[in-house]
Amino acid sequence: MRAMRMHRAGSPLVLDDIALPAPAPGELLIKVTACGVCRTDLHIVDGDLPAHRLPLVPGHEIVGIVAETAHGFAAGTRVGVLWLGRTCGECPYCLAGQENLCDRPQFTGYDRDGGYAEYCVARATNCVRLPPGGDDAHLAPLLCAGLIGFRSYRRAGKPERLGLMGFGAAAHIITQVARADGVAVHAFTRPGDARAQAFARDLGAVWAGGTNEHPPEALDAIIIFAPAGELVPLALRLVRKGGRVVCAGIHMSNIPAFAYADLWGERELASVANLTTADATAFFARLGSLAVQTTVTTYALEAANKALDDLRSGSISGAAVLLPRLP
Protein backbone atom coordinates (compact mmCIF):
# COMPACT_ATOMS: atom_id res chain seq x y z
CA MET A 1 0.00 0.00 0.00
CA ARG A 2 0.97 3.66 -0.27
CA ALA A 3 1.61 5.69 2.86
CA MET A 4 2.93 9.16 3.64
CA ARG A 5 5.57 8.60 6.32
CA MET A 6 7.61 10.79 8.61
CA HIS A 7 11.26 9.74 8.61
CA ARG A 8 12.66 12.70 10.52
CA ALA A 9 11.11 15.55 12.49
CA GLY A 10 11.10 18.84 10.61
CA SER A 11 11.38 17.16 7.19
CA PRO A 12 8.64 16.62 4.60
CA LEU A 13 6.73 13.36 4.68
CA VAL A 14 7.75 10.76 2.10
CA LEU A 15 5.37 8.73 -0.09
CA ASP A 16 6.43 5.13 0.55
CA ASP A 17 5.25 1.77 -0.76
CA ILE A 18 5.03 -0.47 2.29
CA ALA A 19 3.50 -3.81 3.24
CA LEU A 20 -0.17 -3.96 4.09
CA PRO A 21 -0.40 -3.96 7.91
CA ALA A 22 -1.45 -7.20 9.58
CA PRO A 23 -3.93 -6.84 12.44
CA ALA A 24 -2.78 -8.18 15.81
CA PRO A 25 -5.24 -9.88 18.20
CA GLY A 26 -8.00 -7.43 19.08
CA GLU A 27 -7.36 -5.24 16.02
CA LEU A 28 -9.24 -4.42 12.83
CA LEU A 29 -7.84 -3.99 9.33
CA ILE A 30 -9.38 -0.81 7.95
CA LYS A 31 -9.42 0.60 4.44
CA VAL A 32 -8.94 4.35 4.93
CA THR A 33 -11.41 6.48 2.99
CA ALA A 34 -10.60 9.85 4.60
CA CYS A 35 -8.18 11.18 7.20
CA GLY A 36 -8.35 14.63 8.69
CA VAL A 37 -5.18 16.68 9.11
CA CYS A 38 -5.02 17.81 12.72
CA ARG A 39 -2.83 20.42 14.39
CA THR A 40 -1.48 17.62 16.56
CA ASP A 41 -0.15 16.02 13.36
CA LEU A 42 1.64 19.28 12.69
CA HIS A 43 3.18 19.28 16.17
CA ILE A 44 4.43 15.72 15.59
CA VAL A 45 5.82 16.38 12.11
CA ASP A 46 7.46 19.65 13.15
CA GLY A 47 9.03 18.08 16.24
CA ASP A 48 7.11 20.12 18.82
CA LEU A 49 6.18 16.72 20.26
CA PRO A 50 9.17 14.34 20.47
CA ALA A 51 9.07 11.39 18.09
CA HIS A 52 7.95 8.12 19.66
CA ARG A 53 8.75 6.00 16.62
CA LEU A 54 10.25 6.44 13.17
CA PRO A 55 9.34 6.00 10.44
CA LEU A 56 5.77 6.91 11.30
CA VAL A 57 2.49 7.17 9.43
CA PRO A 58 0.73 10.20 11.01
CA GLY A 59 -3.00 10.84 11.12
CA HIS A 60 -5.70 10.07 13.66
CA GLU A 61 -8.94 11.56 12.30
CA ILE A 62 -9.60 8.37 10.37
CA VAL A 63 -12.77 7.29 8.60
CA GLY A 64 -12.64 3.89 6.98
CA ILE A 65 -14.28 0.61 6.10
CA VAL A 66 -13.62 -2.58 8.04
CA ALA A 67 -11.86 -4.86 5.55
CA GLU A 68 -12.37 -8.19 7.34
CA THR A 69 -15.06 -9.26 9.82
CA ALA A 70 -13.58 -9.32 13.33
CA HIS A 71 -14.38 -8.50 16.96
CA GLY A 72 -18.04 -7.78 16.36
CA PHE A 73 -17.44 -5.52 13.34
CA ALA A 74 -18.72 -6.90 10.04
CA ALA A 75 -16.72 -6.34 6.89
CA GLY A 76 -17.94 -3.17 5.20
CA THR A 77 -18.84 -1.39 8.45
CA ARG A 78 -17.91 2.31 8.41
CA VAL A 79 -15.88 3.19 11.49
CA GLY A 80 -13.93 6.05 12.97
CA VAL A 81 -10.55 5.62 14.63
CA LEU A 82 -9.76 7.74 17.68
CA TRP A 83 -6.59 9.60 18.72
CA LEU A 84 -6.41 7.46 21.87
CA GLY A 85 -5.35 4.23 20.20
CA ARG A 86 -4.75 1.98 23.20
CA THR A 87 -5.04 2.13 26.98
CA CYS A 88 -3.60 -0.20 29.58
CA GLY A 89 -6.88 -0.95 31.36
CA GLU A 90 -5.00 -1.44 34.62
CA CYS A 91 -3.88 1.94 35.96
CA PRO A 92 -6.01 3.87 38.49
CA TYR A 93 -7.32 6.18 35.76
CA CYS A 94 -8.47 3.38 33.47
CA LEU A 95 -10.11 1.59 36.39
CA ALA A 96 -11.93 4.81 37.29
CA GLY A 97 -13.28 5.27 33.75
CA GLN A 98 -10.80 8.06 32.97
CA GLU A 99 -8.91 6.27 30.21
CA ASN A 100 -8.05 9.63 28.65
CA LEU A 101 -5.58 10.00 31.55
CA CYS A 102 -4.14 6.47 31.20
CA ASP A 103 -0.59 6.14 32.53
CA ARG A 104 0.52 3.95 29.59
CA PRO A 105 -1.42 5.15 26.54
CA GLN A 106 -0.69 4.72 22.87
CA PHE A 107 -1.85 7.31 20.39
CA THR A 108 -2.93 6.81 16.79
CA GLY A 109 -0.54 8.45 14.35
CA TYR A 110 2.07 8.91 17.10
CA ASP A 111 2.78 5.60 18.87
CA ARG A 112 0.86 3.60 16.27
CA ASP A 113 0.78 4.12 12.50
CA GLY A 114 -2.17 6.27 11.54
CA GLY A 115 -4.31 7.19 8.59
CA TYR A 116 -2.06 8.96 6.08
CA ALA A 117 -2.19 5.69 4.17
CA GLU A 118 -4.49 3.45 2.17
CA TYR A 119 -4.98 1.02 5.08
CA CYS A 120 -4.41 1.02 8.81
CA VAL A 121 -4.95 -1.27 11.78
CA ALA A 122 -6.68 -0.15 14.96
CA ARG A 123 -7.84 -1.76 18.17
CA ALA A 124 -11.52 -2.59 17.92
CA THR A 125 -12.17 -1.12 21.37
CA ASN A 126 -10.80 2.22 20.16
CA CYS A 127 -13.02 2.41 17.08
CA VAL A 128 -16.53 3.79 16.88
CA ARG A 129 -19.31 2.92 14.48
CA LEU A 130 -20.19 6.04 12.56
CA PRO A 131 -23.77 7.17 12.03
CA PRO A 132 -25.36 6.80 8.59
CA GLY A 133 -25.30 9.75 6.25
CA GLY A 134 -22.64 12.30 5.52
CA ASP A 135 -19.64 11.77 3.30
CA ASP A 136 -16.39 10.52 4.76
CA ALA A 137 -14.42 13.72 4.17
CA HIS A 138 -16.86 15.77 6.24
CA LEU A 139 -17.02 13.16 9.01
CA ALA A 140 -13.25 12.92 9.47
CA PRO A 141 -12.74 16.22 11.38
CA LEU A 142 -15.41 15.19 13.88
CA LEU A 143 -13.15 12.40 15.16
CA CYS A 144 -10.68 14.73 16.85
CA ALA A 145 -11.40 18.38 16.17
CA GLY A 146 -15.06 17.77 16.91
CA LEU A 147 -14.48 15.45 19.85
CA ILE A 148 -11.81 17.49 21.59
CA GLY A 149 -13.90 20.60 20.96
CA PHE A 150 -16.90 18.86 22.53
CA ARG A 151 -14.94 17.71 25.59
CA SER A 152 -13.53 21.23 25.97
CA TYR A 153 -17.00 22.72 25.63
CA ARG A 154 -18.33 20.49 28.39
CA ARG A 155 -15.25 21.34 30.49
CA ALA A 156 -16.18 25.02 30.14
CA GLY A 157 -19.32 24.43 32.20
CA LYS A 158 -22.56 25.92 30.95
CA PRO A 159 -21.54 29.36 29.70
CA GLU A 160 -23.96 31.89 28.31
CA ARG A 161 -21.09 33.85 26.71
CA LEU A 162 -18.28 31.70 25.31
CA GLY A 163 -15.01 32.78 23.72
CA LEU A 164 -13.06 30.61 21.25
CA MET A 165 -9.43 31.50 20.61
CA GLY A 166 -8.00 30.02 17.44
CA PHE A 167 -10.78 29.68 14.88
CA GLY A 168 -9.86 26.49 13.06
CA ALA A 169 -11.27 23.00 12.71
CA ALA A 170 -12.39 22.49 16.31
CA ALA A 171 -13.79 26.00 16.81
CA HIS A 172 -15.87 25.97 13.63
CA ILE A 173 -17.56 22.73 14.76
CA ILE A 174 -18.16 23.66 18.38
CA THR A 175 -19.49 27.10 17.41
CA GLN A 176 -22.43 25.34 15.79
CA VAL A 177 -23.05 23.12 18.82
CA ALA A 178 -22.87 26.08 21.21
CA ARG A 179 -25.16 28.23 19.07
CA ALA A 180 -27.72 25.41 19.06
CA ASP A 181 -27.59 25.60 22.87
CA GLY A 182 -28.30 29.34 22.74
CA VAL A 183 -24.75 30.30 23.72
CA ALA A 184 -23.38 33.63 22.49
CA VAL A 185 -20.09 32.71 20.79
CA HIS A 186 -17.24 35.23 20.58
CA ALA A 187 -14.52 34.23 18.09
CA PHE A 188 -10.90 35.32 18.38
CA THR A 189 -8.60 34.98 15.37
CA ARG A 190 -5.13 36.11 14.45
CA PRO A 191 -5.09 39.91 14.34
CA GLY A 192 -6.26 41.16 10.97
CA ASP A 193 -7.59 37.80 9.75
CA ALA A 194 -10.77 39.21 8.24
CA ARG A 195 -11.50 35.98 6.33
CA ALA A 196 -11.56 33.84 9.49
CA GLN A 197 -13.64 36.47 11.30
CA ALA A 198 -16.21 36.50 8.50
CA PHE A 199 -16.26 32.69 8.58
CA ALA A 200 -16.99 32.77 12.32
CA ARG A 201 -19.81 35.26 11.88
CA ASP A 202 -21.29 33.17 9.07
CA LEU A 203 -21.42 30.24 11.52
CA GLY A 204 -23.32 32.32 14.06
CA ALA A 205 -20.68 34.01 16.21
CA VAL A 206 -22.14 37.20 17.71
CA TRP A 207 -18.72 38.85 17.70
CA ALA A 208 -15.47 38.13 15.88
CA GLY A 209 -12.16 39.95 16.16
CA GLY A 210 -8.44 39.56 16.59
CA THR A 211 -6.75 38.52 19.81
CA ASN A 212 -5.64 42.15 20.01
CA GLU A 213 -9.27 43.24 20.41
CA HIS A 214 -11.70 43.06 23.32
CA PRO A 215 -15.22 41.61 23.02
CA PRO A 216 -18.11 43.87 24.02
CA GLU A 217 -18.71 42.06 27.33
CA ALA A 218 -16.94 39.88 29.88
CA LEU A 219 -17.16 36.18 29.01
CA ASP A 220 -18.19 33.23 31.16
CA ALA A 221 -15.58 30.94 29.63
CA ILE A 222 -12.93 30.86 26.92
CA ILE A 223 -11.58 27.78 25.14
CA ILE A 224 -8.08 28.22 23.72
CA PHE A 225 -7.51 26.05 20.65
CA ALA A 226 -4.45 27.96 19.41
CA PRO A 227 -1.14 26.52 20.71
CA ALA A 228 -0.01 29.93 21.96
CA GLY A 229 0.75 30.19 25.67
CA GLU A 230 0.66 33.97 25.59
CA LEU A 231 -3.11 33.78 25.09
CA VAL A 232 -3.66 32.32 28.57
CA PRO A 233 -3.13 35.55 30.57
CA LEU A 234 -5.19 37.44 27.99
CA ALA A 235 -8.04 34.97 28.28
CA LEU A 236 -8.00 35.19 32.08
CA ARG A 237 -8.39 38.96 31.83
CA LEU A 238 -11.37 38.58 29.47
CA VAL A 239 -13.46 36.20 31.58
CA ARG A 240 -15.64 37.43 34.42
CA LYS A 241 -15.01 36.61 38.07
CA GLY A 242 -15.72 32.91 38.51
CA GLY A 243 -15.07 32.33 34.80
CA ARG A 244 -13.03 29.50 33.35
CA VAL A 245 -10.28 29.27 30.72
CA VAL A 246 -9.84 25.86 29.07
CA CYS A 247 -6.65 24.96 27.18
CA ALA A 248 -7.68 22.40 24.57
CA GLY A 249 -4.44 21.42 22.84
CA ILE A 250 -1.95 18.63 23.54
CA HIS A 251 0.88 21.11 22.97
CA MET A 252 1.18 24.79 23.79
CA SER A 253 4.09 27.20 23.92
CA ASN A 254 5.18 28.31 27.38
CA ILE A 255 2.73 30.42 29.33
CA PRO A 256 4.37 33.70 30.34
CA ALA A 257 4.29 34.97 33.92
CA PHE A 258 1.17 36.97 34.72
CA ALA A 259 -0.17 38.97 37.62
CA TYR A 260 -2.10 37.09 40.28
CA ALA A 261 -4.84 39.67 39.80
CA ASP A 262 -5.57 38.07 36.41
CA LEU A 263 -6.43 34.79 38.14
CA TRP A 264 -7.97 36.17 41.30
CA GLY A 265 -11.74 36.36 41.65
CA GLU A 266 -12.11 32.56 41.56
CA ARG A 267 -11.22 32.38 37.89
CA GLU A 268 -10.17 28.88 36.86
CA LEU A 269 -7.57 27.57 34.43
CA ALA A 270 -8.06 24.03 33.13
CA SER A 271 -6.69 21.71 30.45
CA VAL A 272 -8.20 18.94 28.36
CA ALA A 273 -6.30 15.69 27.85
CA ASN A 274 -7.28 13.40 24.99
CA LEU A 275 -10.79 11.95 24.97
CA THR A 276 -12.69 8.76 25.68
CA THR A 277 -14.92 6.44 23.71
CA ALA A 278 -17.72 7.70 25.96
CA ASP A 279 -17.01 11.21 24.62
CA ALA A 280 -17.43 9.86 21.09
CA THR A 281 -20.72 8.16 21.96
CA ALA A 282 -22.09 11.30 23.61
CA PHE A 283 -20.86 13.58 20.83
CA PHE A 284 -22.38 11.62 17.96
CA ALA A 285 -25.61 11.25 19.91
CA ARG A 286 -25.65 15.03 20.35
CA LEU A 287 -25.03 15.57 16.64
CA GLY A 288 -28.04 13.44 15.81
CA SER A 289 -30.34 16.33 16.76
CA LEU A 290 -28.24 19.07 15.13
CA ALA A 291 -27.47 20.16 11.60
CA VAL A 292 -23.72 20.63 12.16
CA GLN A 293 -21.78 21.11 8.95
CA THR A 294 -18.03 20.71 8.65
CA THR A 295 -16.15 22.88 6.18
CA VAL A 296 -13.29 20.96 4.59
CA THR A 297 -10.57 21.33 2.00
CA THR A 298 -9.61 17.96 0.50
CA TYR A 299 -6.20 16.81 -0.69
CA ALA A 300 -4.92 13.65 -2.34
CA LEU A 301 -2.84 11.40 -0.09
CA GLU A 302 0.39 12.37 -1.83
CA ALA A 303 -0.39 16.07 -1.17
CA ALA A 304 -0.17 15.61 2.62
CA ASN A 305 2.79 18.01 2.84
CA LYS A 306 0.75 20.69 1.08
CA ALA A 307 -2.11 20.14 3.53
CA LEU A 308 0.29 20.48 6.47
CA ASP A 309 1.78 23.65 4.97
CA ASP A 310 -1.67 25.17 4.54
CA LEU A 311 -2.57 24.30 8.12
CA ARG A 312 0.72 25.75 9.35
CA SER A 313 0.10 29.03 7.54
CA GLY A 314 -3.51 29.30 8.70
CA SER A 315 -4.83 29.50 5.15
CA ILE A 316 -7.53 26.84 5.62
CA SER A 317 -11.11 27.65 6.60
CA GLY A 318 -12.36 24.72 8.63
CA ALA A 319 -10.40 21.48 8.28
CA ALA A 320 -8.02 19.79 5.85
CA VAL A 321 -8.77 16.18 4.88
CA LEU A 322 -6.71 13.63 2.94
CA LEU A 323 -8.50 11.29 0.57
CA PRO A 324 -6.26 8.23 0.10
CA ARG A 325 -8.32 6.98 -2.84
CA LEU A 326 -9.64 9.84 -4.90
CA PRO A 327 -12.57 9.01 -7.22
Residue pairs with C-beta under 8 A, 6 or more apart in sequence:
1 17
1 18
1 19
1 20
1 117
1 118
1 119
2 15
2 16
2 17
2 18
2 117
2 118
2 301
2 302
2 324
3 15
3 16
3 18
3 57
3 113
3 116
3 117
3 118
4 13
4 14
4 15
4 16
4 57
4 58
4 116
4 117
4 301
4 302
4 304
4 305
4 322
5 13
5 14
5 16
5 18
5 55
5 56
5 57
5 116
6 13
6 14
6 44
6 45
6 51
6 54
6 55
6 56
6 57
6 58
7 14
7 54
7 55
8 54
9 44
9 45
9 46
9 47
9 50
9 51
10 45
10 46
10 47
12 305
13 45
13 58
13 116
13 304
13 305
13 308
14 55
15 301
15 302
16 55
18 117
20 29
20 119
21 29
21 113
21 119
21 120
21 121
22 29
22 121
23 29
23 68
23 70
23 121
24 121
26 71
26 123
26 124
26 125
27 70
27 71
27 121
27 122
27 123
27 124
28 66
28 67
28 68
28 70
28 71
28 73
28 79
28 121
28 122
28 123
28 124
28 127
29 66
29 67
29 68
29 70
29 119
29 121
30 62
30 64
30 65
30 66
30 67
30 79
30 81
30 119
30 120
30 121
30 122
30 127
31 64
31 65
31 67
31 118
31 119
32 62
32 63
32 64
32 115
32 117
32 118
32 119
32 120
32 324
33 63
33 64
33 65
33 78
33 136
33 323
33 324
33 325
34 62
34 63
34 64
34 136
34 137
34 139
34 140
34 321
34 322
34 323
34 324
35 59
35 61
35 62
35 63
35 114
35 115
35 116
35 140
35 321
35 322
35 324
36 59
36 61
36 62
36 140
36 141
36 143
36 144
36 145
36 169
36 319
36 320
36 321
36 322
37 59
37 61
37 299
37 304
37 307
37 308
37 311
37 319
37 320
37 321
37 322
38 59
38 60
38 61
38 83
38 144
38 145
38 169
39 168
39 169
39 227
39 249
39 311
40 49
40 60
40 83
40 109
40 110
40 144
40 249
40 250
40 251
41 58
41 59
41 60
41 109
41 308
42 48
42 308
42 311
42 312
43 49
43 227
43 250
43 251
44 51
44 56
44 58
44 109
44 110
45 58
45 308
46 312
48 227
48 251
49 110
49 250
49 251
52 110
52 111
53 111
56 109
56 110
56 113
56 114
57 109
57 113
57 114
57 115
57 116
57 117
57 120
58 109
58 110
58 114
58 116
59 108
59 109
59 114
59 115
59 116
59 117
59 322
60 81
60 82
60 83
60 85
60 107
60 108
60 109
60 110
60 114
60 115
60 143
60 144
61 83
61 115
61 140
61 141
61 142
61 143
61 144
61 145
61 321
62 80
62 81
62 108
62 114
62 115
62 120
62 122
62 140
62 143
63 78
63 79
63 80
63 130
63 136
63 137
63 139
63 140
63 143
64 78
64 79
64 81
64 115
64 120
65 76
65 77
65 78
65 79
66 73
66 74
66 75
66 76
66 77
66 79
67 75
67 119
68 75
69 75
70 124
71 124
72 124
73 79
73 124
73 127
73 129
77 129
78 129
78 130
78 136
79 122
79 127
79 128
79 129
79 130
80 127
80 128
80 130
80 139
80 142
80 143
80 280
81 108
81 114
81 115
81 120
81 122
81 126
81 127
81 143
82 108
82 126
82 127
82 128
82 143
82 144
82 147
82 275
82 277
82 280
83 107
83 108
83 109
83 143
83 144
83 147
83 148
83 274
83 275
84 99
84 100
84 102
84 105
84 107
84 108
84 126
84 274
84 275
84 276
85 105
85 106
85 107
85 108
85 111
85 112
85 122
85 123
85 126
86 105
86 106
86 111
86 112
86 123
86 126
87 94
87 99
87 102
87 104
87 105
87 106
87 126
88 94
88 102
88 103
88 104
88 105
89 95
89 99
91 102
91 103
91 104
92 103
93 99
93 100
93 101
93 102
93 103
94 102
97 276
97 278
98 276
99 105
99 276
99 277
100 273
100 274
100 275
100 276
100 279
101 273
101 274
105 111
105 274
106 112
107 274
108 114
108 115
108 122
108 126
109 115
109 116
112 121
112 122
113 120
113 121
114 120
115 322
115 324
116 301
116 304
116 322
116 324
117 301
117 324
118 301
118 324
118 325
125 277
126 277
128 277
128 280
128 281
128 284
130 139
130 284
131 284
131 287
131 288
137 296
137 298
137 321
137 323
138 293
138 294
138 296
138 321
139 294
140 296
140 319
140 321
141 169
141 173
141 294
141 296
141 318
141 319
141 321
142 173
142 283
142 284
142 287
142 294
143 280
144 275
145 168
145 169
145 170
145 173
145 319
146 170
146 173
146 174
146 283
146 294
147 275
147 279
147 280
147 283
148 170
148 248
148 272
148 275
149 170
149 171
149 173
149 174
149 177
149 223
149 225
149 248
150 174
150 177
150 279
150 282
150 283
150 286
151 272
151 275
151 279
152 170
152 174
152 223
152 225
152 246
152 248
152 272
153 162
153 174
153 177
153 178
153 223
155 244
155 246
155 270
155 272
156 162
156 220
156 221
156 222
156 223
156 244
156 246
157 220
157 221
157 244
159 183
159 219
159 220
159 221
160 182
160 183
160 184
160 220
161 183
161 184
161 186
161 217
161 218
161 219
161 220
161 221
162 178
162 183
162 184
162 185
162 186
162 219
162 220
162 221
162 222
162 223
163 185
163 186
163 187
163 188
163 215
163 219
163 221
163 222
163 223
163 235
163 238
163 239
164 171
164 174
164 175
164 185
164 186
164 187
164 188
164 200
164 205
164 222
164 223
164 225
165 188
165 211
165 222
165 223
165 224
165 225
165 226
165 231
165 235
166 188
166 189
166 224
166 225
166 226
166 227
166 228
166 231
167 187
167 188
167 189
167 196
167 197
167 199
167 200
167 208
167 225
168 225
168 226
168 311
168 314
168 316
168 318
168 319
169 294
169 318
169 319
169 320
170 225
170 248
171 187
171 200
171 223
171 225
172 199
172 200
172 203
172 294
172 295
172 317
172 318
172 319
173 292
173 294
174 223
175 185
175 187
175 200
175 203
175 204
175 205
176 203
176 204
176 290
176 292
176 293
177 286
177 287
177 290
177 292
178 185
179 185
179 203
179 204
180 290
184 206
185 200
185 204
185 205
185 206
186 205
186 206
186 207
186 208
186 215
186 219
187 196
187 197
187 200
187 201
187 205
187 207
187 208
187 209
188 208
188 209
188 210
188 211
188 213
189 196
189 197
189 200
189 208
189 209
189 210
189 211
190 196
190 210
190 211
190 314
191 210
191 211
191 212
191 213
192 210
193 210
193 314
195 317
196 208
196 314
196 317
197 208
197 209
197 210
198 208
199 295
199 317
199 318
200 208
201 208
207 215
207 216
209 215
211 231
211 234
214 238
215 238
218 238
218 239
218 240
218 243
219 238
219 239
219 240
219 243
220 239
220 240
220 243
220 244
221 239
221 243
221 244
221 245
221 246
222 235
222 238
222 239
222 243
222 244
222 245
222 246
223 246
223 248
224 231
224 232
224 235
224 245
224 246
224 247
224 248
224 249
224 252
225 248
225 249
226 249
227 249
227 251
227 252
227 253
228 252
228 253
229 252
229 253
229 254
229 255
229 256
230 253
230 255
230 256
232 245
232 247
232 255
232 258
232 269
233 255
233 256
233 258
233 259
233 262
235 245
236 245
236 258
236 262
236 263
236 267
236 269
237 262
239 245
239 267
241 265
241 266
241 267
242 265
242 266
242 267
243 267
243 268
244 267
244 268
244 269
244 270
245 267
245 268
245 269
245 270
246 270
246 271
246 272
247 269
247 270
247 271
247 272
248 271
248 272
250 273
250 274
263 269
294 318
294 319
295 317
295 318
295 319
296 318
296 319
296 320
296 321
297 307
297 310
297 316
297 317
297 318
297 319
297 320
297 321
298 320
298 321
298 322
298 323
299 306
299 307
299 320
299 321
299 322
299 323
300 322
300 323
300 326
301 322
301 323
301 324
301 325
303 322
304 322
307 320
307 322
310 316
310 320
311 320
